[in-house]
Amino acid sequence: MGGTQQNLRQEARRRVNEALLIRQRDREAREKRIRDHAVRLLTVVAGRDAAVAQAEQAAAAAVRAMVAEGATIADIAELCAGVLDVREVGRLAKLVPVGE
């Protein structure tokens, strides 16, 4: 009877270890998928941030060009028909061009 009990225990351990191994593999696969999603998310956000910075530089250049033509910040805000207010136009006018 002792040998049978030992065999049953060994079989039980084997099954538990197999179940734990499957669980560990599933957890590792899930963590890899989450990591991959995080990398994709950060890549997209970095791309967005770069696009925003580029658009802000272009907008600032346009504001500076209008100011060079003699337009005031208030004039520019008025021409923007509510899309940009005086505060935002002023911020863009003060934005330092990249590389300066």
Backbone as ProteinMPNN parsed JSONL, in Angstrom:
{"seq_chain_A": "MGGTQQNLRQEARRRVNEALLIRQRDREAREKRIRDHAVRLLTVVAGRDAAVAQAEQAAAAAVRAMVAEGATIADIAELCAGVLDVREVGRLAKLVPVGE", "coords_chain_A": {"N_chain_A": [[0.828, -1.206, 0.0], [2.031, 1.166, 0.702], [3.749, 1.708, -1.452], [1.916, 2.185, -3.514], [0.605, 4.431, -2.594], [2.715, 6.225, -2.67], [3.198, 6.27, -5.408], [0.805, 7.42, -6.283], [1.029, 9.927, -5.113], [3.3, 10.911, -6.428], [2.295, 11.037, -9.03], [0.297, 12.929, -8.623], [1.867, 15.159, -7.945], [3.22, 15.49, -10.379], [1.083, 16.174, -12.069], [0.229, 18.574, -10.877], [2.539, 20.124, -11.192], [2.626, 20.237, -14.001], [0.256, 21.68, -14.466], [0.932, 24.077, -13.19], [3.062, 24.867, -14.782], [1.781, 25.312, -17.237], [0.139, 27.424, -16.45], [2.114, 29.314, -15.827], [3.292, 29.693, -18.353], [1.106, 30.766, -19.745], [0.774, 33.136, -18.294], [3.237, 34.398, -18.817], [2.999, 34.705, -21.596], [0.83, 36.459, -21.698], [1.944, 38.678, -20.357], [3.929, 39.333, -22.211], [2.315, 40.086, -24.39], [1.08, 42.335, -23.277], [3.34, 43.947, -22.84], [4.116, 44.324, -25.516], [1.904, 45.788, -26.438], [2.239, 48.064, -24.857], [4.643, 49.073, -25.851], [3.824, 49.679, -28.453], [1.891, 51.627, -27.847], [3.479, 53.668, -26.616], [5.098, 54.29, -28.773], [3.26, 55.342, -30.605], [2.338, 57.554, -29.134], [4.71, 59.016, -28.917], [5.086, 59.626, -31.602], [2.815, 61.185, -32.019], [3.415, 63.328, -30.298], [5.676, 64.365, -31.574], [4.521, 65.171, -33.994], [2.766, 67.14, -33.075], [4.601, 68.979, -32.033], [5.911, 69.7, -34.383], [3.784, 70.845, -35.82], [3.197, 72.987, -34.132], [5.536, 74.478, -34.398], [5.33, 75.216, -37.086], [2.984, 76.726, -36.992], [3.825, 78.761, -35.285], [5.792, 79.933, -36.875], [4.198, 80.976, -38.892], [2.731, 82.858, -37.424], [4.818, 84.549, -36.606], [5.6, 85.492, -39.126], [3.325, 86.952, -39.877], [3.346, 88.905, -37.903], [5.723, 90.15, -38.602], [4.871, 91.341, -40.888], [3.461, 93.367, -39.854], [1.108, 92.876, -38.486], [-0.824, 92.775, -35.496], [-0.896, 90.887, -32.408], [-3.503, 90.718, -31.534], [-4.849, 91.296, -33.935], [-4.175, 89.012, -35.408], [-5.379, 86.993, -33.874], [-8.03, 87.708, -34.212], [-8.303, 87.289, -36.961], [-8.153, 84.567, -36.943], [-10.615, 83.703, -36.3], [-11.791, 82.793, -33.835], [-10.672, 80.287, -33.485], [-8.103, 80.377, -32.507], [-7.181, 82.11, -29.613], [-6.185, 85.361, -28.247], [-4.301, 84.878, -26.278], [-3.246, 82.322, -26.963], [-2.198, 82.872, -29.514], [-0.282, 84.717, -28.79], [1.376, 83.063, -27.26], [2.318, 81.348, -29.246], [3.691, 83.202, -30.787], [5.854, 83.725, -29.169], [7.178, 81.357, -29.122], [10.152, 79.655, -29.405], [11.998, 79.098, -32.295], [12.938, 75.843, -33.457], [16.275, 74.858, -33.131], [17.357, 77.269, -32.625]], "CA_chain_A": [[0.0, 0.0, 0.0], [2.911, 2.322, 0.757], [4.232, 1.983, -2.798], [0.817, 2.745, -4.284], [0.409, 5.806, -2.087], [3.842, 7.006, -3.176], [2.945, 6.445, -6.845], [-0.292, 8.395, -6.411], [1.575, 11.235, -4.746], [4.167, 11.325, -7.525], [1.411, 11.4, -10.141], [-0.346, 14.192, -8.244], [2.898, 16.201, -8.089], [3.445, 15.673, -11.807], [-0.067, 16.919, -12.609], [0.281, 19.938, -10.34], [3.648, 20.811, -11.863], [2.192, 20.517, -15.371], [-0.728, 22.767, -14.402], [1.662, 25.306, -12.862], [3.845, 25.228, -15.957], [0.819, 25.888, -18.195], [-0.239, 28.737, -15.904], [3.26, 30.214, -15.979], [3.419, 30.019, -19.783], [-0.001, 31.677, -20.066], [1.082, 34.432, -17.669], [4.343, 34.995, -19.581], [2.463, 35.115, -22.9], [0.007, 37.653, -21.437], [2.854, 39.781, -20.066], [4.558, 39.721, -23.475], [1.32, 40.839, -25.166], [0.932, 43.65, -22.633], [4.567, 44.693, -23.167], [4.039, 44.714, -26.926], [0.912, 46.869, -26.521], [2.833, 49.253, -24.239], [5.622, 49.607, -26.813], [3.05, 50.293, -29.538], [1.292, 52.843, -27.287], [4.497, 54.705, -26.456], [5.537, 54.68, -30.108], [2.217, 56.209, -31.163], [2.341, 58.812, -28.38], [5.905, 59.768, -29.327], [4.784, 60.151, -32.935], [1.871, 62.284, -31.847], [4.127, 64.469, -29.712], [6.53, 64.941, -32.615], [3.635, 65.857, -34.95], [2.284, 68.363, -32.41], [5.725, 69.925, -31.979], [6.132, 70.191, -35.751], [2.668, 71.737, -36.155], [3.366, 74.22, -33.349], [6.616, 75.256, -35.014], [4.786, 75.788, -38.325], [2.036, 77.779, -36.593], [4.62, 79.866, -34.745], [6.434, 80.603, -38.015], [3.153, 81.766, -39.558], [2.446, 84.011, -36.56], [5.959, 85.477, -36.713], [5.545, 86.111, -40.452], [2.261, 87.972, -39.856], [3.836, 90.009, -37.065], [6.733, 90.846, -39.412], [4.117, 92.143, -41.864], [2.842, 94.476, -39.136], [-0.126, 92.488, -37.784], [-0.694, 92.637, -34.044], [-1.383, 89.607, -31.879], [-4.977, 90.82, -31.543], [-5.268, 91.163, -35.34], [-4.026, 87.606, -35.807], [-6.429, 86.238, -33.181], [-9.305, 88.036, -34.878], [-8.294, 86.598, -38.253], [-8.3, 83.124, -36.693], [-12.061, 83.488, -36.144], [-12.158, 82.028, -32.651], [-9.921, 79.034, -33.365], [-7.013, 80.729, -31.593], [-7.422, 83.374, -28.923], [-5.015, 86.234, -28.125], [-3.316, 84.21, -25.413], [-2.601, 81.256, -27.734], [-1.397, 83.5, -30.561], [0.877, 85.275, -28.093], [2.26, 81.94, -26.905], [2.97, 80.91, -30.483], [4.633, 84.249, -31.206], [7.042, 83.641, -28.303], [7.788, 80.023, -29.262], [11.484, 79.747, -30.004], [12.149, 78.114, -33.372], [13.866, 74.744, -33.203], [17.602, 75.129, -33.685], [17.839, 78.615, -32.235]], "C_chain_A": [[0.865, 1.26, 0.0], [3.422, 2.713, -0.606], [3.164, 2.626, -3.653], [0.569, 4.194, -3.879], [1.502, 6.725, -2.636], [3.662, 7.277, -4.681], [1.857, 7.484, -7.085], [0.201, 9.809, -6.122], [2.477, 11.774, -5.864], [3.344, 11.772, -8.729], [0.723, 12.734, -9.863], [0.637, 15.356, -8.396], [3.145, 16.522, -9.567], [2.322, 16.504, -12.419], [-0.069, 18.369, -12.14], [1.378, 20.734, -11.035], [3.304, 21.145, -13.31], [1.213, 21.686, -15.4], [-0.037, 24.097, -14.112], [2.489, 25.789, -14.045], [2.951, 25.879, -17.015], [0.42, 27.288, -17.742], [0.884, 29.751, -16.087], [3.432, 30.62, -17.437], [2.323, 30.99, -20.215], [0.281, 33.078, -19.525], [2.202, 35.137, -18.439], [3.872, 35.478, -20.953], [1.637, 36.389, -22.75], [0.904, 38.867, -21.181], [3.563, 40.263, -21.325], [3.586, 40.518, -24.333], [1.139, 42.238, -24.594], [2.144, 44.52, -22.931], [4.534, 45.187, -24.599], [3.04, 45.853, -27.127], [1.487, 48.164, -25.95], [3.846, 49.894, -25.184], [4.892, 50.31, -27.953], [2.432, 51.616, -29.064], [2.32, 53.969, -27.193], [5.035, 55.183, -27.794], [4.541, 55.647, -30.734], [2.211, 57.567, -30.46], [3.558, 59.658, -28.751], [5.711, 60.37, -30.716], [3.825, 61.318, -32.877], [2.577, 63.52, -31.313], [5.025, 65.154, -30.736], [5.682, 65.713, -33.624], [3.114, 67.164, -34.357], [3.394, 69.41, -32.376], [5.989, 70.53, -33.355], [5.027, 71.165, -36.155], [2.778, 73.052, -35.39], [4.462, 75.098, -33.944], [6.117, 75.927, -36.293], [3.821, 76.929, -38.008], [2.788, 79.001, -36.078], [5.301, 80.638, -35.871], [5.424, 81.476, -38.754], [2.821, 83.005, -38.742], [3.581, 85.031, -36.677], [5.964, 86.194, -38.064], [4.476, 87.206, -40.49], [2.683, 89.174, -39.027], [4.869, 90.817, -37.851], [6.072, 91.728, -40.471], [3.378, 93.298, -41.188], [1.551, 94.137, -38.422], [0.155, 92.404, -36.287], [-1.211, 91.256, -33.642], [-2.917, 89.598, -31.896], [-5.517, 90.672, -32.963], [-5.25, 89.69, -35.768], [-5.118, 86.763, -35.162], [-7.78, 86.481, -33.836], [-9.405, 87.306, -36.222], [-8.5, 85.083, -38.092], [-9.738, 82.749, -36.331], [-12.425, 82.568, -34.979], [-11.433, 80.701, -32.489], [-8.75, 79.218, -32.402], [-7.354, 82.053, -30.933], [-6.104, 84.141, -28.8], [-3.915, 85.547, -27.32], [-2.538, 83.141, -26.196], [-1.723, 81.834, -28.849], [-0.129, 84.102, -29.948], [1.878, 84.197, -27.71], [3.032, 81.465, -28.136], [4.01, 81.925, -30.952], [5.936, 84.176, -30.414], [7.764, 82.305, -28.421], [9.11, 80.151, -30.007], [11.594, 78.685, -31.097], [13.178, 77.04, -33.012], [15.195, 75.074, -33.875], [18.125, 76.512, -33.344], [18.077, 78.69, -30.761]], "O_chain_A": [[0.512, 2.276, -0.599], [3.528, 3.9, -0.913], [3.463, 3.523, -4.442], [0.351, 5.063, -4.723], [1.234, 7.864, -3.018], [3.939, 8.377, -5.159], [1.973, 8.323, -7.978], [-0.168, 10.762, -6.809], [2.417, 12.957, -6.2], [3.665, 12.772, -9.37], [0.583, 13.567, -10.759], [0.278, 16.412, -8.916], [3.263, 17.686, -9.948], [2.576, 17.426, -13.195], [-0.339, 19.281, -12.921], [1.169, 21.885, -11.42], [3.652, 22.221, -13.796], [1.32, 22.574, -16.245], [-0.371, 25.12, -14.71], [2.6, 26.993, -14.277], [3.33, 26.884, -17.617], [0.369, 28.221, -18.544], [0.641, 30.9, -16.454], [3.693, 31.789, -17.721], [2.584, 31.929, -20.966], [0.056, 34.076, -20.209], [2.122, 36.341, -18.685], [4.295, 36.536, -21.419], [1.731, 37.294, -23.579], [0.661, 39.948, -21.716], [3.777, 41.463, -21.495], [3.974, 41.516, -24.941], [1.054, 43.214, -25.34], [1.997, 45.702, -23.24], [4.882, 46.335, -24.872], [3.298, 46.778, -27.897], [1.251, 49.242, -26.497], [3.899, 51.119, -25.302], [5.284, 51.399, -28.373], [2.449, 52.607, -29.793], [2.065, 55.089, -27.637], [5.391, 56.353, -27.938], [4.932, 56.654, -31.323], [2.093, 58.606, -31.109], [3.45, 60.877, -28.884], [6.13, 61.499, -30.97], [3.988, 62.312, -33.585], [2.368, 64.627, -31.81], [5.123, 66.381, -30.761], [6.078, 66.792, -34.065], [3.03, 68.176, -35.053], [3.156, 70.585, -32.657], [6.258, 71.725, -33.476], [5.304, 72.197, -36.765], [2.486, 74.115, -35.938], [4.327, 76.321, -33.987], [6.449, 77.084, -36.554], [3.835, 77.967, -38.67], [2.433, 80.136, -36.394], [5.376, 81.865, -35.823], [5.75, 82.581, -39.189], [2.649, 84.088, -39.302], [3.335, 86.227, -36.828], [6.297, 87.377, -38.135], [4.699, 88.269, -41.069], [2.416, 90.318, -39.394], [4.883, 92.045, -37.769], [6.64, 92.733, -40.898], [2.743, 94.111, -41.86], [0.945, 95.013, -37.806], [1.244, 92.009, -35.87], [-1.864, 90.561, -34.42], [-3.539, 88.59, -32.232], [-6.526, 90.0, -33.177], [-6.184, 89.198, -36.403], [-5.718, 85.914, -35.821], [-8.577, 85.556, -33.993], [-10.458, 86.775, -36.573], [-8.97, 84.412, -39.012], [-10.026, 81.579, -36.081], [-13.261, 81.676, -35.12], [-11.567, 80.052, -31.452], [-8.445, 78.341, -31.594], [-7.763, 83.004, -31.6], [-5.046, 83.647, -29.192], [-2.735, 85.637, -27.662], [-1.313, 83.069, -26.099], [-0.625, 81.335, -29.095], [0.956, 84.005, -30.52], [3.088, 84.396, -27.823], [4.235, 81.214, -28.074], [5.073, 81.555, -31.45], [6.999, 84.525, -30.928], [8.854, 82.142, -27.873], [9.164, 80.693, -31.111], [11.316, 77.51, -30.856], [14.17, 77.32, -32.338], [15.238, 75.509, -35.026], [19.231, 76.876, -33.744], [18.481, 79.736, -30.253]]}, "name": "protein", "num_of_chains": 1, "seq": "MGGTQQNLRQEARRRVNEALLIRQRDREAREKRIRDHAVRLLTVVAGRDAAVAQAEQAAAAAVRAMVAEGATIADIAELCAGVLDVREVGRLAKLVPVGE"}
